[in-house]
Amino acid sequence: MRFPDDSAAQAPDLSVNESGFRLSESYLAAIAWIENLPQNQNGSDKTWVEEAIEESRLHFAKAVRVS
């Protein structure tokens, strides 16, 4: 996967996150690229998220323990 060159410029200046992990510049650039996708913007339709959560809940509700 290739990320646009301007993604790194939009990435927050975080080399260490709140848990103390060091995050590489390429990782931060990838996160910025994903956050800037049209489907991740305010106002975009995200009803698929609720549907996926519900489907997952129903799927795992049918699980039975195998011993």
GUGUDO-439610 format. One record per residue: residue number from 1; x, y, z of N, C-alpha, C in turn. Coordinates in pm, whole numbers, padded with zeros to 5 digits, always signed. Layout:
BEGIN
PT  resi     nxx     nyy     nzz    caxx    cayy    cazz     cxx     cyy     czz
PT   NUM       X       Y       Z       X       Y       Z       X       Y       Z
...
This chain:
BEGIN
PT  resi     nxx     nyy     nzz    caxx    cayy    cazz     cxx     cyy     czz
PT     1  +00086  -00117  +00000  +00000  +00000  +00000  +00090  +00123  +00000
PT     2  +00062  +00215  -00087  +00138  +00339  -00093  +00056  +00451  -00034
PT     3  +00122  +00538  +00039  +00055  +00651  +00101  +00099  +00780  +00033
PT     4  +00009  +00874  +00017  +00046  +01001  -00044  +00156  +01070  +00036
PT     5  +00243  +01143  -00033  +00355  +01209  +00034  +00311  +01312  +00137
PT     6  +00196  +01375  +00117  +00153  +01478  +00211  +00094  +01421  +00340
PT     7  +00075  +01291  +00350  +00020  +01231  +00472  +00113  +01253  +00590
PT     8  +00243  +01241  +00569  +00338  +01258  +00678  +00331  +01399  +00734
PT     9  +00305  +01498  +00649  +00296  +01636  +00695  +00174  +01656  +00783
PT    10  +00070  +01577  +00761  -00053  +01591  +00839  -00052  +01507  +00966
PT    11  +00045  +01418  +00979  +00051  +01331  +01097  +00086  +01415  +01219
PT    12  +00024  +01384  +01333  +00059  +01457  +01455  +00203  +01429  +01494
PT    13  +00263  +01522  +01564  +00402  +01507  +01606  +00406  +01423  +01734
PT    14  +00393  +01291  +01718  +00394  +01199  +01831  +00497  +01091  +01809
PT    15  +00603  +01093  +01884  +00698  +00984  +01873  +00672  +00882  +01982
PT    16  +00610  +00926  +02091  +00575  +00835  +02201  +00429  +00861  +02235
PT    17  +00349  +00753  +02235  +00208  +00772  +02270  +00191  +00768  +02421
PT    18  +00068  +00783  +02468  +00042  +00792  +02612  +00080  +00666  +02689
PT    19  +00091  +00551  +02623  +00130  +00429  +02693  +00281  +00408  +02691
PT    20  +00355  +00497  +02627  +00500  +00489  +02626  +00560  +00418  +02507
PT    21  +00479  +00373  +02411  +00531  +00306  +02292  +00583  +00409  +02193
PT    22  +00693  +00379  +02131  +00747  +00464  +02025  +00678  +00427  +01893
PT    23  +00628  +00529  +01825  +00558  +00509  +01699  +00645  +00564  +01587
PT    24  +00666  +00483  +01483  +00750  +00526  +01372  +00678  +00632  +01289
PT    25  +00758  +00710  +01218  +00702  +00812  +01130  +00615  +00749  +01021
PT    26  +00657  +00633  +00969  +00577  +00568  +00865  +00443  +00521  +00920
PT    27  +00440  +00474  +01046  +00315  +00433  +01108  +00223  +00553  +01125
PT    28  +00277  +00663  +01175  +00196  +00784  +01194  +00145  +00837  +01060
PT    29  +00227  +00826  +00955  +00183  +00870  +00823  +00069  +00782  +00773
PT    30  +00078  +00651  +00798  -00029  +00560  +00756  -00159  +00593  +00829
PT    31  -00151  +00620  +00958  -00270  +00656  +01036  -00330  +00786  +00983
PT    32  -00247  +00885  +00955  -00297  +01012  +00902  -00366  +00990  +00768
PT    33  -00307  +00906  +00683  -00366  +00877  +00551  -00503  +00813  +00567
PT    34  -00515  +00716  +00658  -00642  +00648  +00681  -00745  +00743  +00740
PT    35  -00703  +00826  +00835  -00797  +00920  +00897  -00847  +01024  +00798
PT    36  -00771  +01051  +00693  -00811  +01151  +00594  -00894  +01094  +00479
PT    37  -00920  +00965  +00479  -01004  +00906  +00375  -01146  +00965  +00382
PT    38  -01213  +00977  +00270  -01348  +01036  +00269  -01446  +00965  +00362
PT    39  -01437  +00832  +00372  -01532  +00759  +00456  -01506  +00779  +00605
PT    40  -01395  +00843  +00643  -01365  +00868  +00783  -01391  +01012  +00824
PT    41  -01456  +01089  +00739  -01482  +01229  +00769  -01617  +01245  +00839
PT    42  -01629  +01354  +00913  -01755  +01385  +00979  -01866  +01395  +00876
PT    43  -01979  +01339  +00907  -02095  +01346  +00819  -02105  +01231  +00721
PT    44  -02002  +01149  +00710  -02012  +01036  +00617  -02096  +00924  +00681
PT    45  -02156  +00843  +00595  -02244  +00736  +00642  -02162  +00626  +00709
PT    46  -02188  +00603  +00836  -02117  +00500  +00911  -02214  +00396  +00969
PT    47  -02330  +00383  +00906  -02426  +00285  +00957  -02374  +00143  +00945
PT    48  -02280  +00120  +00852  -02223  -00013  +00836  -02151  -00058  +00963
PT    49  -02101  +00036  +01042  -02030  +00000  +01165  -02127  -00064  +01264
PT    50  -02241  +00000  +01283  -02341  -00055  +01375  -02390  -00191  +01326
PT    51  -02409  -00205  +01195  -02453  -00333  +01140  -02347  -00441  +01162
PT    52  -02222  -00407  +01145  -02114  -00505  +01166  -02104  -00547  +01312
PT    53  -02122  -00452  +01402  -02118  -00483  +01545  -02233  -00577  +01581
PT    54  -02352  -00548  +01530  -02468  -00633  +01557  -02450  -00773  +01500
PT    55  -02400  -00783  +01377  -02376  -00914  +01317  -02274  -00993  +01397
PT    56  -02172  -00927  +01443  -02068  -00993  +01523  -02128  -01043  +01655
PT    57  -02208  -00958  +01719  -02272  -00997  +01845  -02361  -01118  +01827
PT    58  -02440  -01119  +01720  -02528  -01232  +01693  -02449  -01359  +01661
PT    59  -02342  -01344  +01587  -02258  -01458  +01552  -02201  -01524  +01677
PT    60  -02142  -01445  +01764  -02078  -01502  +01883  -02179  -01545  +01989
PT    61  -02302  -01495  +01981  -02406  -01540  +02074  -02443  -01685  +02047
PT    62  -02420  -01732  +01926  -02451  -01871  +01889  -02339  -01968  +01924
PT    63  -02227  -01915  +01971  -02112  -02001  +01999  -02143  -02095  +02116
PT    64  -02091  -02215  +02105  -02104  -02313  +02215  -01966  -02361  +02254
PT    65  -01950  -02392  +02381  -01823  -02439  +02431  -01801  -02584  +02388
PT    66  -01684  -02612  +02338  -01647  -02748  +02299  -01543  -02796  +02397
PT    67  -01571  -02911  +02459  -01473  -02959  +02557  -01406  -03087  +02515
